[in-house]
Amino acid sequence: MTGTYAVEALPRLDDDLIACLSALIERVTDHDGMRPISEHVWLHLKRGGDAGGLHLVARRPDGG
């Protein structure tokens, strides 16, 4: 993956971003045969993250 990415620091993940992360994690899991993050981390992410946490999100210019 090369190119320019916009990086955001988000205190909470919104529903759209959680859906994108879920789809990405599912694709990686299907490809590799194992989940790329722990269940503990996923439980926190799918609820928008931890209070007081900060999530770095890199996005392509096309929104991907």
N, C-alpha and C positions, 0 to 999 in steps of 0.2 A: 504494500500500500504506500504509494508515494503521492505527493501533492501537498496542497495547503489545506490545513484544517483550522477551523475556529474552535478554540477551547473556552468552555464556560465553567465556572465554579458555581454549583447550585446547592443551596441548603436542603432542598427537597426535590424529588423527582415527580413530575406530573404523570397523569395516566397515559398520555401518548408516549412519553419516553419509556415508561415501564413496559408498555406493549412492545416497543421496538427492542428493548433489552431482552424481553422474554423470547421474541422471535429469533434474535441473534443467538441467544444461549441455546435455544432448541436446535438451530441449524448446526452449531458447533458440536453439540452433544450427539446429534445424528451422524455427523461426519467422523468424529473421533471415538465415539462409543463411550464417552464419559463426560460428565458435566464439568465445565471449565471453572466453576466457582463452587464453594461449599454450600451446603443446605442452609447453614446459619446465615451466611452473607445473603443468599437469595431471599430468605424470609424477611430480612431487613429491607432489601432493595424493592421488593414487590409491594412494600407498604410505604414507599417513598423515601426510605432512608431513616437513619437514626436522628433523633433530636440533637441538635448541636453538631451534626456531621456536615461534611462538605464533600460533594461529588464532582469530580472533574469529568467533563463530557467533551469529547472531540467529535466534531461534525464536519463532513465535507461541505464545500460551498453549495452543492446541489441539495443539501439537507440530509444526505445519507449518513 
